Amino acid sequence: MDGLRATLCALVLATPVHAGWVARTADDGALFYGFAVAEGTGLAVRCNGPSRQGLPVVSVGAHEEARTDPFHLIYSLRPPLMEAPATGYQRSDVVIWSGGTGYRLPPTIWNELDGEWQVQVGMTDALSLSLMTSADVVVGPEAGPHTRVTTDQMNQSVAEAMAFCVAEYRRAGLPAPAPLDQFWPQANNSLLADDTAPTIPDGMVDYARAHIRDGCSGPAQIDDSAILLGEIDGDGQEDAVVNWGRITCTQGLPRPFCGASMCSADVYLSSAYARIGGPLNLLALGVQLQPLTNGLQGVSLGGSLSMCDAAGQTGGACNFIWYWNGAELVQLK
């Protein structure tokens, strides 16, 4: 990517939007997703890849999802940040200035299905790395108009989304590229956290509640059964499971992590939270904690009809149990 040193003139049209950036992670059974979104601005970055659950993308309606290469991000620019084209669906003049340095994006394509301009950029690209440290971002065609985008919570949100995807790529056996080591010094040893990353708390419920606030971009109605507490990983500290199907956000989308029938289930393990940069993300039609013969608890997830049929469990509802094997959360076969 070209580095453009540029003086930003009086073409900056918008002041920062105060909603700030938020990070979201999800797993629909076919793909995992990491998002960092500058709310209300039209700018976002995301990464994805094959879910450990291994469902066909068609079975969860993800077959038209724009896919990223491993250790890459899709940059999304939506109107009004970048207007939809009247003619022509590709342009090569889009620049993002981060920390005063201009980076010309590769050819940027208008995705009619998603209603946004999209371009794929490596996580190790100077632009992507800068979003985890920069305090100023301006976006637009090189000749203008330009828009200054909020950087409130940007560094943390981009780092969280990237750390989640990096952990998932590594789970699939892909080594993290060396430049990521400056943010996660031992990324290739499964330690995806720097010195400022959260340490293991007395309990995971506080992290769970904080992520609910972030996911809802504000307050939420949390049912009594929305956060389940138990001993899942055997380290003597309480773990938490969040069932997004039992949470109603009071602003924006009421159920941002639910599809037509299934919702995300976030698993907060005290022995793994710090090194993976957040919770483990699954998909469920109902969530329970299931006592196991080893004295610990498993996470029992209700499956959809297609999931049950694919597993040979016909005749109605079924459940899949995930347990901690000492190194990772895996499905009981």
Rosetta blueprint (number, residue, H / E / L):
1 M L
2 D L
3 G E
4 L E
5 R E
6 A L
7 T L
8 L L
9 C L
10 A L
11 L L
12 V E
13 L L
14 A L
15 T L
16 P L
17 V L
18 H L
19 A L
20 G L
21 W E
22 V E
23 A E
24 R E
25 T E
26 A E
27 D E
28 D L
29 G L
30 A L
31 L E
32 F E
33 Y E
34 G E
35 F E
36 A E
37 V E
38 A E
39 E L
40 G L
41 T L
42 G L
43 L E
44 A E
45 V E
46 R E
47 C E
48 N E
49 G E
50 P E
51 S L
52 R L
53 Q L
54 G L
55 L L
56 P L
57 V H
58 V H
59 S H
60 V H
61 G L
62 A L
63 H L
64 E L
65 E L
66 A L
67 R L
68 T L
69 D L
70 P L
71 F L
72 H E
73 L E
74 I E
75 Y E
76 S E
77 L E
78 R L
79 P L
80 P L
81 L L
82 M L
83 E L
84 A L
85 P L
86 A L
87 T L
88 G L
89 Y L
90 Q E
91 R E
92 S L
93 D L
94 V E
95 V E
96 I E
97 W E
98 S E
99 G L
100 G L
101 T E
102 G E
103 Y E
104 R E
105 L L
106 P L
107 P L
108 T E
109 I E
110 W E
111 N E
112 E L
113 L L
114 D L
115 G L
116 E E
117 W E
118 Q E
119 V E
120 Q E
121 V E
122 G E
123 M L
124 T L
125 D L
126 A H
127 L H
128 S H
129 L H
130 S H
131 L L
132 M L
133 T L
134 S L
135 A L
136 D L
137 V E
138 V E
139 V E
140 G E
141 P E
142 E L
143 A L
144 G L
145 P L
146 H E
147 T E
148 R E
149 V E
150 T L
151 T L
152 D L
153 Q L
154 M H
155 N H
156 Q H
157 S H
158 V H
159 A H
160 E H
161 A H
162 M H
163 A H
164 F H
165 C H
166 V H
167 A H
168 E H
169 Y H
170 R H
171 R H
172 A L
173 G L
174 L L
175 P L
176 A L
177 P L
178 A H
179 P H
180 L H
181 D H
182 Q H
183 F L
184 W L
185 P L
186 Q E
187 A H
188 N H
189 N H
190 S L
191 L E
192 L L
193 A L
194 D L
195 D L
196 T L
197 A L
198 P L
199 T L
200 I L
201 P L
202 D L
203 G E
204 M L
205 V H
206 D H
207 Y H
208 A H
209 R H
210 A H
211 H H
212 I H
213 R H
214 D H
215 G H
216 C H
217 S L
218 G L
219 P L
220 A E
221 Q E
222 I E
223 D L
224 D L
225 S L
226 A L
227 I E
228 L E
229 L E
230 G E
231 E L
232 I L
233 D L
234 G L
235 D L
236 G L
237 Q L
238 E E
239 D E
240 A E
241 V E
242 V E
243 N E
244 W H
245 G H
246 R H
247 I E
248 T E
249 C E
250 T L
251 Q L
252 G L
253 L L
254 P L
255 R L
256 P L
257 F L
258 C E
259 G L
260 A L
261 S L
262 M L
263 C E
264 S E
265 A E
266 D E
267 V E
268 Y E
269 L L
270 S L
271 S L
272 A L
273 Y H
274 A H
275 R H
276 I H
277 G L
278 G L
279 P L
280 L E
281 N E
282 L E
283 L E
284 A E
285 L L
286 G L
287 V E
288 Q E
289 L E
290 Q E
291 P E
292 L L
293 T L
294 N L
295 G L
296 L L
297 Q E
298 G E
299 V E
300 S E
301 L E
302 G E
303 G E
304 S L
305 L H
306 S H
307 M H
308 C H
309 D H
310 A H
311 A L
312 G L
313 Q L
314 T L
315 G L
316 G L
317 A L
318 C E
319 N E
320 F E
321 I E
322 W E
323 Y E
324 W E
325 N L
326 G L
327 A L
328 E L
329 L E
330 V E
331 Q E
332 L L
333 K L
